[in-house]
Amino acid sequence: MDPEVLAFLNRISRSIGIALLIMVLNSTIGIMWGYAYVEDHWKWSNTFFYIFASISLVTLFYTLYKIWGPHLKKD
């Protein structure tokens, strides 16, 4: 297989894998463990979950930029 095609497929698989990992982690913590829901009043666990979800989203975007950024600028 051509090395450029293999590198492209590796970038795709890494991107999908990292995105799925972040989505599964956030949905497990938030929905299955119940930290995304505010029941009677706001708790510290809700705050921690939303801070964690925001940081993981920013980290995902940064990681995807590091994976794809240099290759998108090529002409």
C-alpha positions as CSV (number, residue, x, y, z in Angstrom):
1,M,0.0,0.0,0.0
2,D,1.2,3.5,-0.8
3,P,2.7,5.2,2.3
4,E,0.6,8.4,1.8
5,V,-2.6,6.4,1.7
6,L,-1.6,4.4,4.8
7,A,-0.8,7.7,6.7
8,F,-4.2,9.1,5.6
9,L,-6.0,6.0,6.9
10,N,-4.1,6.1,10.1
11,R,-5.1,9.8,10.6
12,I,-8.8,8.8,9.9
13,S,-8.7,5.9,12.3
14,R,-7.0,7.9,15.1
15,S,-9.5,10.7,14.7
16,I,-12.5,8.4,14.9
17,G,-11.0,6.5,17.8
18,I,-10.3,9.6,19.9
19,A,-13.7,11.1,19.1
20,L,-15.5,7.9,20.1
21,L,-13.5,7.6,23.3
22,I,-14.4,11.1,24.3
23,M,-18.1,10.6,23.5
24,V,-18.3,7.3,25.3
25,L,-16.4,8.7,28.4
26,N,-18.6,11.8,28.6
27,S,-21.9,10.0,28.0
28,T,-21.0,7.3,30.6
29,I,-20.1,9.8,33.2
30,G,-22.9,12.2,32.5
31,I,-25.9,10.1,31.5
32,M,-25.2,6.6,32.9
33,W,-23.8,7.8,36.2
34,G,-26.2,10.8,36.4
35,Y,-23.8,13.7,36.7
36,A,-25.3,15.6,33.8
37,Y,-28.7,15.9,35.5
38,V,-29.6,18.6,38.0
39,E,-32.2,17.0,40.3
40,D,-33.1,19.1,43.2
41,H,-30.3,21.6,43.2
42,W,-26.9,22.2,41.7
43,K,-24.2,20.0,43.2
44,W,-20.4,20.1,43.0
45,S,-20.5,16.8,40.9
46,N,-22.6,18.6,38.2
47,T,-20.0,21.4,38.1
48,F,-17.2,19.0,37.9
49,F,-18.8,17.0,35.1
50,Y,-19.5,20.1,33.0
51,I,-16.0,21.4,33.5
52,F,-14.6,18.0,32.5
53,A,-16.9,17.8,29.4
54,S,-15.8,21.3,28.3
55,I,-12.1,20.5,28.8
56,S,-12.4,17.2,27.0
57,L,-14.2,18.9,24.1
58,V,-11.4,21.5,23.8
59,T,-8.8,18.8,24.1
60,L,-10.6,16.8,21.3
61,F,-10.5,19.8,19.0
62,Y,-6.9,20.5,19.7
63,T,-5.9,16.9,19.1
64,L,-7.8,16.8,15.8
65,Y,-6.1,20.0,14.8
66,K,-2.7,18.5,15.6
67,I,-3.6,15.4,13.6
68,W,-5.0,17.2,10.6
69,G,-3.7,20.7,10.7
70,P,-0.3,20.3,9.0
71,H,-1.8,18.1,6.3
72,L,-4.6,20.5,5.4
73,K,-2.2,23.3,4.6
74,K,-0.5,21.3,1.8
75,D,-1.2,22.3,-1.7
